[in-house]
Each structure stands twice: as structure tokens, then as C-alpha cells.
Amino acid sequence: MTANVYDLTELQKESRMGAMGSVNTTREIRRIDLSNFEARKAEIADQLWDAAIDVGFFQLINHGISPEEIRAAFGEAERFFAMPDSVKGQYPLKKAVNSGWESKAQVRPSTGTPDQKESYQITRPYMADLFPSEAELPGFREAMLAFERKSWEVGMKVLSCFAMKLGFDDEFFTRAHDQSKPTYQSTLRLLHYYAIPPEVQDKLDLWRAGAHTDFDCLTLLYQRQGQGGLEVCPGKEMDAQEWTPIPPDGDAITCNIGDMLMRWSDDQLPSNFHRVKNPLPGEYMGPRYSIAFFAQANRDAIIESPGKKYPAITAGDYLNQRVAANFKAY
């Protein structure tokens, strides 16, 4: 049975994360090799678990998506964001299903101010009227759905390892993220952080995206070489707000644990705060593009952990509450 009232302690923590803090450049963000996955699965699962409980962030290499495919996906994202706002505005964010385009609509509880970016969310069951037409953007829909599928496949490999470590069967999280169901709500999010205008480059606010945790089970983030800014603050450093930069690697996938999986694991796997800081004078001030795949359990999946530390909640209810707290009316 699903509880009707939930104590979203994640939001209470997030509201305290608005300070600049300090930087720690010595902490290791582990790189985990997924090659020969089936034969090495137990070894990979141990490596993923250790990285997750230590920092909550890790990078995947030899993950099965080629550098050319990643570059092509970024090319599609640039094509989308280059369209006039009047065209993108025909496909507005539908907050209830977390799909469509928005600009400066995400207001983090940590800052109370809009993130300086635009984004476009692709959530398969809800895209009937949210994809640009073939005349507007030929090939975009097909390319993005193919990239979303490849990202899902990598995400399910990683989640199968966490299922093994948590005592679930290997397919537990794959069933919970079933693409064939109308309740599927995993999302591919294209992100465009705006270039910094010359007249404000010496008086920037602190960040492009305020400190937050992700709502999902697992995030796969694709970054472009030379377009940095991502920083993580592991839970044990939260009170001191000690942040570690994660330099972009165009070939690796940067992953982090989200709030859903933290609940599902009775808090064994931490969902840690991260942010995108503004560049400092002398650093790259141009646009920043990234692509994130959020593995979010199907809306009817029940998030109930082995130790039942938290009340059971459907993934749909959980996501609705988190999105409602992060986006202005749209």
C-alpha cells in the first residue's frame, strides 16, 4: 500500500546548500570499465558499489556507446536549441509528465533563483505532440529516440549490478524501468547553459545550476570536452560544503545515484549534491551543452526498500512531488 503523506527530507537538505563552500581537487572520481560485462559482472558490481557508497559519482568507460554516437547526439541537441524560441515554444514543458521545452524555469530550493539554461525533456509515452516536425528538424526524433534507447541499455546494466548487491534479482530494476509500458517515465534531457554575455563576465552569480540531488534511480551524464563546471559534494562533506570538480570527458559517461535508488537501498547508496558553477574570469564563457539520461522507475513501480526505512511510494507520486518543487508554473 502506498502512503499518502511523505517526508521529503531531500528538499529540506537542499534548501541549506546555497553557499559557495570550498573546493577539493584531490578526491578521486573513479573510472569503471564495463568491457566484457557479462563475464566480469561480479567484479564490476563490486567496483560500482564501492564508488557509489564513497562518492556517489563515478565515470563509465568502454560502455558500448561510441564517441561518434555521443558527438552526433550533441549535434542534434545544438540543432534543437538553435531553433527560434517561437518554434521551441510550440513544444512547451508539460510539468505533470516532465516532457517538453523550458527556458529558465527550473528554480532550485538551494538558491531560489532560476538556473541559467534551457532544456528539452524526452519521455517516450508523452511525446506525441512534443517533437518538432520533420520539416522543422529532419531526423531529430529518430536520432534522439535511438540515443535514449542506448542510454537506457547502459543504465540497466549498471542498475542490474546494484540489484545484485541489494539482494534483488538481476532484472529487478529493468522491470521497474520497462520501456514497453505506458507508465515508463525515464527521461533523456538535452541541456543548454547560456553563454555568458561580455558585460557581466566580471560580476557573475555563483552558478549556472544550483546545488541539487537528482530525483531518479541513476543519472547518466554526457559532457563535452572543455565545457566544465560540474561539481559534487559527497554527503559526508555536506555540512562543510566541500565541492569536487568533475572535469568533462567527451567519451566517458559520468553517473550518479539519485534519490529513488537511495530510498530503495535504505540509504546505503547516497544521492549526493552537485551543481554547475559559473566560469571564473579567464575561463571559457561560451555556451555549455550536456545531455542527461534519468533512469526513473515507471510511474506505477512501488519504491519499497528491503528494510522499509521509508513509507512505500509509487515512483510517479515521488517524481511529481520533486518536479513540483523545482519548476515554476508552466
Secondary structure, DSSP 8 states (H G I E B T S, - for coil): ---S----HHHHHHTT--S--EE---S---EEE-TTTTTTHHHHHHHHHHHHHHTSEEEEES-S--HHHHHHHHHHHHHHHHS-HHHHTTSB-BGGGTBEEEES-BB-TTTSSB-SEEEEEE-GGG-TTTS--TTTSTTHHHHHHHHHHHHHHHHHHHHHHHHHHHTS-TTHHHHHT-TTSTT---EEEEEEE----GGGTTS--SEEEEEE--SSSEEEEEE-TT---EEEE-GGGTTTTEEEE----SSSEEEEE-HHHHHHTTTSS---EEEEE---TTS--S-EEEEEEEE---TT-EE--TT--S--EEHHHHHHHHHHHHB---
